[in-house]
Amino acid sequence: MELVTPGLGLIIWTSLFFLIVLFLLRKFAWKAILDSIDERNKSIEDALKAADRARAEMAQLKNENEALLQEARAERDKMLREAKAAADRLINEAHEKASAEGQRLIKQAQETINNEKNAALTEVKNQIATLSLELAEKVLRAKLSDRSAQEELVKEYIKDLKVN
């Protein structure tokens, strides 16, 4: 039974050594252990605070990125609208220029046609007048070839003059 129940001397010496070790630990090691535990707790708290700050910064950066993305989309839409408006304006200007040029060419062609028509009419009138004169000359020569015909023509003219 001696193994199971210790003797009184063993208990005293064990208690004495325990108190000495406890005193030495308290005197020399306890403060260092508590300081390292406090330092460890502080570093964990700092790491948690830094993680919270990083999480907040990430959320802020995410919000800023979303805002920048929205701004970029708005700018893109604005540029597309401006490009479409410019293209429409260019198409309208080209259409107006083409219409004006077409109208100018039509007017110029009409003027050319009228000028050529007038020139042709003038030429036809001149040819008719020339032909009429030539015909009249031939008729008069044929009619006035003898003297009696000339006298008769003069009498008709005089008669027409008196009537008028």
C-alpha positions, 0 to 999 in steps of 0.5 A: 500500500505504500505505493498507493499512499505516499508518506508524509515526508514525500508530501512535505518535500513535494509541496516545498519544491512545488512552492519554490518552483511556484515562487521562482516561476512567479518571480521570473517567468510569470510576468514574461508569460503574462506579457507574451500572452498580453502581447499575443492577445494584442496582436490578435486584436490588431490583426482582427482590427486590420482585417476589419479595416481591410474588409471595409476598404475592400467594400469601399473599393468595390463601391468605387469600382461600381461607381467607376463602372457606371460612370464608364457605361454612362460615358460610353452611352453618351459617346454612342449617342453623340456618334449616332447623332453625328452620323445622322447629321452627316447623312442629312447633310449629304442628302441635302447637298445631293438634293441641292446638286440634283436641283442645280443640275436639273435647272441647268439642264432645263436652261440648256434645253431652253437655250438650245430650243430657242436657238433651234427655233431661231434657226428654223425661223431664219431658214423659213424666212430664207426659203420664203424669200427664195420661193417668193423670188421664184414665184415673182420671177415666173409671174413677172417674166412677161410684161403683161403679167407685170402690168396686171400685178401692179394693177392688183396691188393698186386696187388692193391699196385703194380698198385698204 
